[in-house]
Amino acid sequence: MQPTSSMNEEFLKKWQMGLQIFHPSIDNTSVHERKKAIKLSADVAMASLRKGTTCWSRALIEKTATEDNFLVRQMLSGIKAEALINKKLPKRTVCHRKIVRRSKKILRRKSKSASEEAAAKAKRLVKRRTQGLRNVVPGGELMSNDVLLLQETLDYIVSLQTQVNVMRSIVDAAEAEIER
């Protein structure tokens, strides 16, 4: 699943807008501050491409809105920015530790055959991998549905590919300009 050229163009436009908004404050800053500004504008541009339709884009918007409301509001103009910024993500549900410990003890008491042990091992492996995805994808820790998590992950990967393609083409153009 490759990003389309229109996605690349739209990302580039939104990213440039974010960098232009930051430009006056970037001139007299450290490299770390510049890096932060570039990352923030790229995140907001990537999230605004999805117009808040995905959980990861809303999570990025919420995260960046707390850091710099002006930038987020400017870049999200035209897609109901106020509603997205003020929209709260669902709270993560937490199980009570005592219940979890009790259920683990019950599972250990039962004797298992070789095929049941293999199935249990596969389930643990899948659970560990999905937890890894939840940690990587913005807003992933809030998703309890594994199918939704996989859909969001695929969409996030396509958006990251778009970001990389645009940045790579900018670097290639800059290198070609230097060689002249």
ZADORO-33434 format. One record per residue (C-alpha): z, y, x; residue in three letters; residue number from 1. Coordinates in steps of 0.25 Angstrom, whole numbers, plus 5000, padded with zeros to 4 digits. Each point is the difference from the previous one (the first is absolute). Example, Ala and Ser with C-alpha at 12.3 -4.5 7.8 and 13.67 -1.06 7.14 Angstrom:
<rs>
<up:5031, north:4982, east:5049, res:Ala, n:1>
<up:4998, north:5014, east:5006, res:Ser, n:2>
</rs>
This chain:
<rs>
<up:5000, north:5000, east:5000, res:Met, n:1>
<up:4995, north:5012, east:5008, res:Gln, n:2>
<up:5002, north:5015, east:4996, res:Pro, n:3>
<up:4988, north:5007, east:4995, res:Thr, n:4>
<up:4994, north:5012, east:5006, res:Ser, n:5>
<up:5004, north:5009, east:4989, res:Ser, n:6>
<up:5015, north:4996, east:5002, res:Met, n:7>
<up:4998, north:5004, east:5015, res:Asn, n:8>
<up:4994, north:5013, east:4996, res:Glu, n:9>
<up:5011, north:5003, east:4989, res:Glu, n:10>
<up:5011, north:4996, east:5010, res:Phe, n:11>
<up:4994, north:5009, east:5011, res:Leu, n:12>
<up:5000, north:5012, east:4990, res:Lys, n:13>
<up:5014, north:4998, east:4996, res:Lys, n:14>
<up:5005, north:4997, east:5014, res:Trp, n:15>
<up:4993, north:5013, east:5005, res:Gln, n:16>
<up:5006, north:5008, east:4989, res:Met, n:17>
<up:5014, north:4995, east:5004, res:Gly, n:18>
<up:4998, north:5003, east:5014, res:Leu, n:19>
<up:4995, north:5014, east:4997, res:Gln, n:20>
<up:5013, north:5002, east:4991, res:Ile, n:21>
<up:5008, north:4996, east:5013, res:Phe, n:22>
<up:4991, north:5008, east:5010, res:His, n:23>
<up:5008, north:5013, east:5000, res:Pro, n:24>
<up:5013, north:4993, east:5003, res:Ser, n:25>
<up:4994, north:4990, east:5010, res:Ile, n:26>
<up:4995, north:5010, east:5011, res:Asp, n:27>
<up:5014, north:5002, east:5006, res:Asn, n:28>
<up:5006, north:4986, east:4998, res:Thr, n:29>
<up:5003, north:4988, east:5009, res:Ser, n:30>
<up:4991, north:4988, east:5001, res:Val, n:31>
<up:5010, north:4992, east:4991, res:His, n:32>
<up:4999, north:5011, east:4989, res:Glu, n:33>
<up:4985, north:4999, east:5001, res:Arg, n:34>
<up:5000, north:4985, east:4999, res:Lys, n:35>
<up:5009, north:5001, east:4988, res:Lys, n:36>
<up:4991, north:5010, east:4993, res:Ala, n:37>
<up:4988, north:4992, east:5002, res:Ile, n:38>
<up:5007, north:4987, east:4995, res:Lys, n:39>
<up:5006, north:5008, east:4988, res:Leu, n:40>
<up:4986, north:5006, east:4996, res:Ser, n:41>
<up:4993, north:4986, east:5002, res:Ala, n:42>
<up:5011, north:4993, east:4991, res:Asp, n:43>
<up:4998, north:5010, east:4989, res:Val, n:44>
<up:4985, north:5000, east:5001, res:Ala, n:45>
<up:5000, north:4985, east:4999, res:Met, n:46>
<up:5010, north:5000, east:4988, res:Ala, n:47>
<up:4992, north:5011, east:4993, res:Ser, n:48>
<up:4987, north:4991, east:5001, res:Leu, n:49>
<up:5007, north:4990, east:4990, res:Arg, n:50>
<up:5005, north:5012, east:4991, res:Lys, n:51>
<up:5014, north:4993, east:4999, res:Gly, n:52>
<up:4994, north:4988, east:4993, res:Thr, n:53>
<up:5006, north:4990, east:5010, res:Thr, n:54>
<up:5015, north:4998, east:5003, res:Cys, n:55>
<up:4998, north:5002, east:5015, res:Trp, n:56>
<up:4993, north:5013, east:4998, res:Ser, n:57>
<up:5011, north:5005, east:4991, res:Arg, n:58>
<up:5010, north:4996, east:5010, res:Ala, n:59>
<up:4993, north:5007, east:5011, res:Leu, n:60>
<up:4999, north:5013, east:4991, res:Ile, n:61>
<up:5015, north:4999, east:4997, res:Glu, n:62>
<up:5003, north:4998, east:5015, res:Lys, n:63>
<up:4992, north:5012, east:5004, res:Thr, n:64>
<up:5004, north:5009, east:4989, res:Ala, n:65>
<up:5014, north:5000, east:5005, res:Thr, n:66>
<up:4995, north:5004, east:5014, res:Glu, n:67>
<up:4990, north:5011, east:4996, res:Asp, n:68>
<up:4998, north:5003, east:4985, res:Asn, n:69>
<up:4990, north:5011, east:5003, res:Phe, n:70>
<up:4990, north:4992, east:5007, res:Leu, n:71>
<up:5001, north:4988, east:4990, res:Val, n:72>
<up:4998, north:5010, east:4988, res:Arg, n:73>
<up:4988, north:5006, east:5007, res:Gln, n:74>
<up:4994, north:4987, east:5004, res:Met, n:75>
<up:5002, north:4994, east:4986, res:Leu, n:76>
<up:4995, north:5012, east:4992, res:Ser, n:77>
<up:4992, north:4995, east:4988, res:Gly, n:78>
<up:5006, north:4986, east:4998, res:Ile, n:79>
<up:5013, north:5004, east:4993, res:Lys, n:80>
<up:5008, north:5002, east:5013, res:Ala, n:81>
<up:5013, north:5005, east:4993, res:Glu, n:82>
<up:5000, north:4987, east:4992, res:Ala, n:83>
<up:4998, north:4991, east:5012, res:Leu, n:84>
<up:5010, north:5007, east:5009, res:Ile, n:85>
<up:5011, north:5001, east:4989, res:Asn, n:86>
<up:4997, north:4985, east:4996, res:Lys, n:87>
<up:5011, north:4991, east:5004, res:Lys, n:88>
<up:4997, north:4986, east:5006, res:Leu, n:89>
<up:5008, north:4989, east:4993, res:Pro, n:90>
<up:5013, north:4996, east:5006, res:Lys, n:91>
<up:5001, north:4987, east:5008, res:Arg, n:92>
<up:5008, north:4990, east:4993, res:Thr, n:93>
<up:5011, north:4994, east:5008, res:Val, n:94>
<up:5006, north:4986, east:4998, res:Cys, n:95>
<up:5015, north:4998, east:5001, res:His, n:96>
<up:5004, north:4993, east:5013, res:Arg, n:97>
<up:5009, north:4990, east:4993, res:Lys, n:98>
<up:4989, north:4995, east:4991, res:Ile, n:99>
<up:4991, north:4998, east:5011, res:Val, n:100>
<up:5010, north:4993, east:5008, res:Arg, n:101>
<up:5003, north:4991, east:4989, res:Arg, n:102>
<up:4986, north:4996, east:4997, res:Ser, n:103>
<up:4997, north:4997, east:5014, res:Lys, n:104>
<up:5012, north:4990, east:5001, res:Lys, n:105>
<up:4995, north:4993, east:4987, res:Ile, n:106>
<up:4986, north:4999, east:5007, res:Leu, n:107>
<up:5006, north:4994, east:5013, res:Arg, n:108>
<up:5008, north:4989, east:4992, res:Arg, n:109>
<up:4987, north:4994, east:4995, res:Lys, n:110>
<up:4994, north:4989, east:5009, res:Ser, n:111>
<up:4985, north:5003, east:5002, res:Lys, n:112>
<up:4988, north:4991, east:5003, res:Ser, n:113>
<up:4991, north:5003, east:5012, res:Ala, n:114>
<up:4989, north:5006, east:4990, res:Ser, n:115>
<up:5011, north:5009, east:4994, res:Glu, n:116>
<up:5005, north:5004, east:5013, res:Glu, n:117>
<up:4986, north:5004, east:5004, res:Ala, n:118>
<up:4998, north:5008, east:4987, res:Ala, n:119>
<up:5013, north:5007, east:5002, res:Ala, n:120>
<up:4996, north:5003, east:5015, res:Lys, n:121>
<up:4986, north:5006, east:4995, res:Ala, n:122>
<up:5008, north:5008, east:4989, res:Lys, n:123>
<up:5009, north:5006, east:5011, res:Arg, n:124>
<up:4988, north:5003, east:5008, res:Leu, n:125>
<up:4992, north:5007, east:4989, res:Val, n:126>
<up:5013, north:5008, east:4996, res:Lys, n:127>
<up:5002, north:5004, east:5015, res:Arg, n:128>
<up:4985, north:5005, east:5000, res:Arg, n:129>
<up:5001, north:5007, east:4987, res:Thr, n:130>
<up:5013, north:5007, east:5005, res:Gln, n:131>
<up:4992, north:5005, east:5012, res:Gly, n:132>
<up:4989, north:5005, east:4991, res:Leu, n:133>
<up:5011, north:5008, east:4992, res:Arg, n:134>
<up:5005, north:5006, east:5012, res:Asn, n:135>
<up:4986, north:5004, east:5005, res:Val, n:136>
<up:4993, north:5006, east:4987, res:Val, n:137>
<up:5006, north:5013, east:4995, res:Pro, n:138>
<up:5008, north:4997, east:4988, res:Gly, n:139>
<up:4999, north:4985, east:5002, res:Gly, n:140>
<up:5015, north:4998, east:4999, res:Glu, n:141>
<up:4999, north:5005, east:4986, res:Leu, n:142>
<up:4990, north:4989, east:4996, res:Met, n:143>
<up:5006, north:4988, east:4994, res:Ser, n:144>
<up:4987, north:4994, east:4996, res:Asn, n:145>
<up:4993, north:4992, east:5012, res:Asp, n:146>
<up:4986, north:5002, east:4993, res:Val, n:147>
<up:5002, north:5015, east:4999, res:Leu, n:148>
<up:5005, north:5000, east:5014, res:Leu, n:149>
<up:4987, north:4993, east:5005, res:Leu, n:150>
<up:4991, north:5010, east:4992, res:Gln, n:151>
<up:5007, north:5012, east:5006, res:Glu, n:152>
<up:5000, north:4994, east:5014, res:Thr, n:153>
<up:4985, north:4998, east:4999, res:Leu, n:154>
<up:4998, north:5014, east:4994, res:Asp, n:155>
<up:5009, north:5006, east:5011, res:Tyr, n:156>
<up:4992, north:4993, east:5011, res:Ile, n:157>
<up:4986, north:5005, east:4995, res:Val, n:158>
<up:5007, north:5014, east:5000, res:Ser, n:159>
<up:5005, north:4998, east:5014, res:Leu, n:160>
<up:4986, north:4995, east:5004, res:Gln, n:161>
<up:4994, north:5013, east:4994, res:Thr, n:162>
<up:5010, north:5008, east:5008, res:Gln, n:163>
<up:4996, north:4993, east:5013, res:Val, n:164>
<up:4985, north:5001, east:4998, res:Asn, n:165>
<up:5001, north:5015, east:4998, res:Val, n:166>
<up:5009, north:5002, east:5012, res:Met, n:167>
<up:4991, north:4991, east:5009, res:Arg, n:168>
<up:4988, north:5008, east:4996, res:Ser, n:169>
<up:5007, north:5013, east:5003, res:Ile, n:170>
<up:5004, north:4994, east:5014, res:Val, n:171>
<up:4986, north:4996, east:5002, res:Asp, n:172>
<up:4994, north:5013, east:4997, res:Ala, n:173>
<up:5010, north:5007, east:5009, res:Ala, n:174>
<up:4996, north:4991, east:5011, res:Glu, n:175>
<up:4986, north:5002, east:4998, res:Ala, n:176>
<up:5002, north:5015, east:5001, res:Glu, n:177>
<up:5008, north:4999, east:5013, res:Ile, n:178>
<up:4989, north:4992, east:5006, res:Glu, n:179>
<up:4990, north:5011, east:4998, res:Arg, n:180>
</rs>
